Amino acid sequence: MVEVALRPRSSKAFLLEWQRGLDWPVLIAATVLLGVGLMLSLAAAPSAAIRIGYDDPYFFVKRHVLFAAAALVVLIGTSLLDRVWARRLAALVFFVSLALLAYILISGGHEAKGARRWLRFAGFSLQPSEFVKPALVILTGWLLAQRQLYPNGPWATITLVFFVVTLGFLLLQPDVGQSALLSAAFIITFFVSGLPMRLAAIFAGAGTALSAVLFLTLPHVRARVMSFINPTDYDTYQIDKASEAIGRGGLFGVGPGEGKIKTALPDAHTDFIYAVMGEEFGYLAAVAVIFVFGFIVWRGLKRAARLNDPYPRAAATGLFALFGLQAAINIAVNVSLIPPKGMTLPFISYGGSSMLGTALTLGLALALTRRGSWS
């Protein structure tokens, strides 16, 4: 008998495996969203740069191109990982992000609009909360999956400790919107992992109590909720302008670059870029973007549900839910369905941390749902 030495797989074989196993429709849809973001950046960012006082009206456009290119690299790069390395990367990102969140609280960080959420360096801002969210979801799915192998381990307790510590850091900034988004994604991941009804009741009660405390203790939270309930007694300038922009666009929009209301929207290139799209490209384009987001979430959840391994099934479900919920919250704010929150539209709004954090989220989800991604 002739013995043949086992050799490691070639890079060509690995790339072929990745190509065959990747969910290409989701990757293509994500690339479409990046392209839409670049187009809308040309529409909204120049007026924002002029209003803020930059000499170069294309200051934000140039940065948006850089962020989008980096996001595409992160998206594809993380999709190459197997499930073991996805978990290892998530653990690294999680603990580094926690350290940065702690540093922001200790050092003060960069303040904007009454919150300290950013680190400033070399002319750029880094928001660690954008990266800690997908990392926590991955770790939650993996830790809770260990209950099947080691049923006596304190896996749920460790997971809850990670969640509470992360949530505490976010609330101390304060960042109520990201806290709510993180909590929703965490609960969904926990639920897919087999959340007991007793814990579900505890989560519901704790969430209700925390919401009441935040409403009573944080003036800006109370003002946003009350302005939504009774807008005539509060300043609702941005929401009113966003609604006006979408209404002015009609079915087909006023045309690329022809929008007028974007010059009066302070956050037209970030939180309210969906309103800019509604004005310039109309209802049909606005609905088409919702369809693309919905397609990514639907296909991702469908693919995750077919996985037999509880770790990637729960983690991928949480990641796609995180992606979809952020998009839903941003759009709902733009069309005045919920109180305003400072949250970007994934892959479309301007913002480096948001763009890279979203790419990390979707890239890890693609890695976990890739066929042939061994654990």
C-alpha positions as CSV (number, residue, x, y, z in Angstrom):
1,M,0.0,0.0,0.0
2,V,1.3,3.4,-0.9
3,E,0.9,6.0,1.8
4,V,0.0,9.5,0.7
5,A,0.9,12.3,3.1
6,L,-2.0,14.6,4.0
7,R,-1.3,18.1,2.8
8,P,-3.1,21.3,3.9
9,R,-5.7,22.7,1.5
10,S,-4.4,25.1,-1.0
11,S,-5.6,28.7,-1.0
12,K,-7.3,28.0,-4.3
13,A,-9.3,25.1,-2.8
14,F,-10.3,27.3,0.1
15,L,-11.5,30.2,-2.1
16,L,-13.4,27.7,-4.2
17,E,-15.1,26.4,-1.1
18,W,-15.9,29.9,0.0
19,Q,-17.3,30.8,-3.4
20,R,-19.6,27.8,-3.4
21,G,-20.8,28.1,0.2
22,L,-21.3,31.8,0.4
23,D,-24.8,33.3,0.3
24,W,-24.1,35.5,-2.8
25,P,-27.6,37.1,-3.0
26,V,-27.1,38.6,0.5
27,L,-23.6,39.8,-0.4
28,I,-24.9,41.4,-3.7
29,A,-27.8,43.0,-1.8
30,A,-25.4,44.5,0.7
31,T,-23.2,45.8,-2.1
32,V,-26.3,47.4,-3.6
33,L,-26.9,49.2,-0.3
34,L,-23.4,50.5,-0.3
35,G,-23.9,51.8,-3.8
36,V,-27.1,53.5,-2.8
37,G,-25.3,55.1,0.1
38,L,-22.6,56.5,-2.2
39,M,-25.2,58.0,-4.5
40,L,-27.1,59.5,-1.6
41,S,-23.9,60.9,-0.1
42,L,-23.5,62.9,-3.3
43,A,-27.0,64.2,-2.8
44,A,-26.9,65.0,0.9
45,A,-23.3,65.5,2.1
46,P,-22.2,68.6,0.2
47,S,-25.0,70.8,1.7
48,A,-24.1,69.3,5.2
49,A,-20.4,70.2,4.7
50,I,-21.2,73.7,3.6
51,R,-23.6,74.2,6.5
52,I,-21.0,73.0,9.0
53,G,-18.4,75.3,7.5
54,Y,-15.9,73.0,5.6
55,D,-14.1,74.6,2.7
56,D,-14.5,71.5,0.6
57,P,-18.1,70.7,-0.1
58,Y,-17.2,67.1,-0.9
59,F,-15.5,66.6,2.5
60,F,-18.1,64.0,3.7
61,V,-18.4,62.5,0.2
62,K,-14.7,61.6,0.0
63,R,-14.8,60.1,3.5
64,H,-17.9,58.2,2.7
65,V,-16.1,56.6,-0.3
66,L,-13.2,55.6,2.0
67,F,-15.6,54.1,4.6
68,A,-17.6,52.2,2.0
69,A,-14.4,50.7,0.5
70,A,-13.2,49.7,3.9
71,A,-16.6,48.3,4.7
72,L,-16.6,46.1,1.6
73,V,-13.1,44.7,2.6
74,V,-14.4,44.0,6.1
75,L,-17.6,42.4,4.8
76,I,-15.8,40.0,2.4
77,G,-12.9,39.4,4.7
78,T,-15.0,38.3,7.7
79,S,-17.2,36.2,5.4
80,L,-14.0,34.1,4.8
81,L,-13.8,33.0,8.4
82,D,-14.9,29.6,9.6
83,R,-17.1,29.3,12.7
84,V,-14.2,28.9,15.1
85,W,-12.4,32.0,13.9
86,A,-15.6,33.9,13.8
87,R,-16.0,33.2,17.5
88,R,-12.4,34.1,18.2
89,L,-12.6,37.4,16.3
90,A,-15.8,38.2,18.2
91,A,-14.2,37.6,21.5
92,L,-11.3,39.8,20.6
93,V,-13.5,42.6,19.3
94,F,-15.8,42.3,22.4
95,F,-13.1,42.7,25.0
96,V,-11.3,45.4,23.1
97,S,-14.6,47.3,22.7
98,L,-15.4,46.9,26.3
99,A,-12.0,48.3,27.2
100,L,-12.6,51.3,24.9
101,L,-16.0,51.9,26.4
102,A,-14.5,52.0,29.8
103,Y,-11.8,54.3,28.6
104,I,-14.4,56.7,27.2
105,L,-16.1,56.9,30.6
106,I,-12.8,57.4,32.5
107,S,-11.2,59.9,30.1
108,G,-14.4,61.6,29.0
109,G,-14.1,60.8,25.3
110,H,-15.4,63.1,22.6
111,E,-18.7,64.7,23.4
112,A,-21.4,65.5,20.8
113,K,-25.1,66.3,21.4
114,G,-24.7,65.7,25.2
115,A,-23.3,62.2,24.9
116,R,-19.8,60.8,25.2
117,R,-19.6,57.9,22.7
118,W,-16.6,58.5,20.6
119,L,-12.8,58.4,20.6
120,R,-11.1,61.0,18.4
121,F,-7.7,60.3,16.7
122,A,-6.0,61.4,13.5
123,G,-9.1,63.4,12.5
124,F,-11.5,60.4,12.7
125,S,-14.0,59.3,15.4
126,L,-14.4,55.7,16.6
127,Q,-17.6,54.6,18.3
128,P,-16.9,51.3,20.1
129,S,-20.6,50.5,20.6
130,E,-20.9,49.8,16.9
131,F,-18.5,46.9,17.3
132,V,-19.5,45.5,20.7
133,K,-23.0,44.7,19.5
134,P,-22.2,42.0,16.9
135,A,-19.4,40.6,19.1
136,L,-21.8,40.1,22.0
137,V,-24.3,38.4,19.8
138,I,-21.7,35.9,18.6
139,L,-20.5,35.2,22.1
140,T,-24.0,34.8,23.4
141,G,-24.8,32.2,20.7
142,W,-21.6,30.3,21.4
143,L,-21.8,30.4,25.2
144,L,-25.4,29.2,25.3
145,A,-24.6,26.4,22.9
146,Q,-22.1,25.1,25.4
147,R,-25.0,24.0,27.6
148,Q,-25.5,21.0,25.4
149,L,-21.9,19.9,25.8
150,Y,-21.4,20.9,29.5
151,P,-24.9,21.2,31.0
152,N,-23.6,22.0,34.5
153,G,-21.6,25.0,33.4
154,P,-22.8,28.6,34.3
155,W,-23.1,29.5,30.6
156,A,-26.3,31.6,31.0
157,T,-24.9,33.4,34.0
158,I,-21.7,34.4,32.1
159,T,-23.8,35.5,29.1
160,L,-26.0,37.7,31.3
161,V,-23.0,39.2,33.0
162,F,-21.5,40.2,29.6
163,F,-24.8,41.7,28.5
164,V,-25.4,43.7,31.7
165,V,-21.8,45.1,31.7
166,T,-22.1,46.1,28.1
167,L,-25.6,47.6,28.6
168,G,-24.3,49.5,31.6
169,F,-21.5,51.1,29.6
170,L,-23.9,52.2,26.9
171,L,-26.4,53.7,29.3
172,L,-23.7,55.6,31.1
173,Q,-22.7,57.4,27.9
174,P,-25.8,57.7,27.6
175,D,-26.9,55.9,24.4
176,V,-30.5,54.7,24.9
177,G,-31.0,53.8,21.2
178,Q,-28.1,51.5,20.9
179,S,-29.0,50.0,24.3
180,A,-32.4,49.2,23.1
181,L,-31.1,47.7,19.9
182,L,-28.5,45.6,21.7
183,S,-31.1,44.3,24.1
184,A,-33.4,43.3,21.3
185,A,-30.7,41.4,19.5
186,F,-29.5,39.8,22.7
187,I,-33.0,38.6,23.6
188,I,-33.6,37.2,20.1
189,T,-30.3,35.3,20.3
190,F,-31.2,34.0,23.8
191,F,-34.6,33.0,22.6
192,V,-33.3,31.0,19.6
193,S,-30.9,29.3,22.0
194,G,-33.9,28.1,24.2
195,L,-34.8,30.9,26.5
196,P,-36.8,29.5,29.5
197,M,-40.2,31.2,30.1
198,R,-39.0,32.2,33.6
199,L,-36.1,34.2,32.2
200,A,-38.4,35.6,29.5
201,A,-40.7,37.0,32.2
202,I,-37.7,38.4,34.1
203,F,-36.4,40.1,30.9
204,A,-39.8,41.6,30.2
205,G,-40.2,43.0,33.7
206,A,-36.6,44.3,33.9
207,G,-37.0,46.0,30.5
208,T,-40.2,47.7,31.5
209,A,-38.7,48.9,34.8
210,L,-35.5,50.1,33.1
211,S,-37.6,52.0,30.5
212,A,-39.5,53.8,33.2
213,V,-36.3,54.7,35.1
214,L,-34.7,56.1,31.9
215,F,-37.9,58.1,31.1
216,L,-37.9,59.6,34.6
217,T,-34.2,60.3,35.0
218,L,-33.0,61.3,31.5
219,P,-34.5,64.6,30.3
220,H,-33.6,64.0,26.7
221,V,-35.3,60.6,26.7
222,R,-38.4,62.1,28.3
223,A,-38.4,65.0,25.8
224,R,-38.2,62.7,22.8
225,V,-41.0,60.5,24.0
226,M,-43.2,63.4,24.9
227,S,-42.5,65.2,21.7
228,F,-43.7,62.1,19.8
229,I,-46.9,61.9,22.0
230,N,-47.6,65.6,22.0
231,P,-45.6,67.3,19.2
232,T,-47.3,70.7,19.4
233,D,-45.6,71.4,22.8
234,Y,-42.1,70.4,21.8
235,D,-39.4,71.2,19.2
236,T,-39.9,68.6,16.4
237,Y,-38.0,70.5,13.7
238,Q,-36.0,67.6,12.3
239,I,-38.9,65.2,12.2
240,D,-41.2,67.8,10.6
241,K,-38.6,68.5,7.9
242,A,-38.0,64.8,7.3
243,S,-41.8,64.3,6.8
244,E,-41.9,67.3,4.6
245,A,-39.1,66.0,2.4
246,I,-40.7,62.6,2.0
247,G,-44.0,64.1,1.2
248,R,-42.5,66.6,-1.3
249,G,-40.9,63.7,-3.2
250,G,-44.1,62.1,-4.2
251,L,-44.0,58.9,-6.2
252,F,-40.9,59.5,-8.3
253,G,-39.1,62.3,-6.5
254,V,-38.0,65.7,-7.5
255,G,-34.9,64.4,-9.2
256,P,-31.2,63.8,-8.2
257,G,-29.7,66.9,-6.6
258,E,-33.0,68.8,-6.8
259,G,-33.9,68.4,-3.1
260,K,-34.4,71.6,-1.1
261,I,-35.2,70.5,2.4
262,K,-31.9,68.7,2.9
263,T,-30.2,72.1,3.3
264,A,-32.3,72.6,6.4
265,L,-31.8,69.2,7.9
266,P,-28.9,69.2,10.4
267,D,-28.4,65.4,10.1
268,A,-29.3,65.0,6.4
269,H,-26.2,62.9,5.6
270,T,-26.5,60.6,8.7
271,D,-29.7,59.9,10.6
272,F,-32.1,61.5,8.1
273,I,-30.6,60.4,4.8
274,Y,-33.7,58.3,4.1
275,A,-35.7,61.5,4.0
276,V,-33.3,62.9,1.4
277,M,-33.8,59.8,-0.7
278,G,-37.6,60.2,-0.4
279,E,-37.5,63.8,-1.6
280,E,-35.1,63.3,-4.5
281,F,-36.1,59.7,-5.7
282,G,-39.6,59.3,-4.4
283,Y,-41.7,56.6,-2.7
284,L,-40.8,53.9,-5.2
285,A,-37.1,54.2,-4.4
286,A,-37.8,54.4,-0.7
287,V,-39.9,51.2,-0.8
288,A,-37.3,49.5,-3.0
289,V,-34.6,50.1,-0.3
290,I,-36.9,48.7,2.3
291,F,-37.3,45.6,0.1
292,V,-33.5,45.2,-0.1
293,F,-33.2,45.3,3.7
294,G,-36.1,42.9,4.1
295,F,-34.6,40.5,1.5
296,I,-31.3,40.4,3.4
297,V,-33.0,39.7,6.7
298,W,-35.5,37.2,5.3
299,R,-32.9,35.2,3.4
300,G,-30.4,35.3,6.3
301,L,-33.0,34.2,8.9
302,K,-34.1,31.4,6.6
303,R,-30.6,30.2,6.0
304,A,-29.8,30.4,9.8
305,A,-32.9,28.4,10.7
306,R,-31.6,25.4,8.6
307,L,-28.4,25.1,10.6
308,N,-28.1,22.1,12.9
309,D,-25.4,23.5,15.1
310,P,-27.0,25.6,17.8
311,Y,-24.1,28.1,18.0
312,P,-24.2,29.4,14.4
313,R,-28.0,29.1,14.3
314,A,-28.6,31.4,17.3
315,A,-25.7,33.8,16.6
316,A,-26.5,34.2,12.9
317,T,-30.2,34.8,13.8
318,G,-29.2,37.5,16.2
319,L,-26.8,39.2,13.7
320,F,-29.4,39.4,11.0
321,A,-32.0,40.6,13.5
322,L,-29.5,43.3,14.6
323,F,-29.0,44.4,11.1
324,G,-32.7,44.5,10.2
325,L,-33.8,46.2,13.5
326,Q,-31.4,49.0,13.0
327,A,-32.7,49.7,9.5
328,A,-36.3,49.5,10.7
329,I,-35.6,51.9,13.6
330,N,-34.0,54.5,11.3
331,I,-36.7,54.3,8.7
332,A,-39.4,54.4,11.3
333,V,-37.9,57.6,12.8
334,N,-37.7,59.2,9.3
335,V,-41.4,58.5,8.7
336,S,-42.5,59.6,12.2
337,L,-43.6,56.2,13.4
338,I,-41.5,56.2,16.6
339,P,-39.7,58.8,18.7
340,P,-36.4,60.1,17.2
341,K,-33.2,58.2,18.0
342,G,-29.7,58.9,16.9
343,M,-29.3,55.8,14.7
344,T,-27.8,55.5,11.2
345,L,-29.3,53.6,8.2
346,P,-27.0,50.6,7.7
347,F,-24.5,50.9,4.8
348,I,-26.3,54.1,3.6
349,S,-25.8,56.8,6.2
350,Y,-22.5,58.6,6.6
351,G,-20.3,57.3,9.4
352,G,-17.1,55.2,9.6
353,S,-17.9,53.3,12.8
354,S,-21.4,52.6,11.7
355,M,-20.3,51.4,8.3
356,L,-17.5,49.2,9.6
357,G,-19.7,47.8,12.4
358,T,-22.5,46.9,10.0
359,A,-19.9,45.2,7.7
360,L,-18.6,43.2,10.7
361,T,-22.2,42.2,11.6
362,L,-23.2,41.1,8.1
363,G,-19.8,39.5,7.4
364,L,-19.9,37.4,10.5
365,A,-23.4,36.4,9.7
366,L,-22.3,35.3,6.2
367,A,-19.4,33.3,7.7
368,L,-21.7,31.5,10.1
369,T,-24.3,30.6,7.5
370,R,-21.7,29.6,4.8
371,R,-22.0,26.0,3.7
372,G,-18.8,24.1,4.5
373,S,-17.9,26.5,7.4
374,W,-16.7,23.9,9.8
375,S,-16.9,24.4,13.6
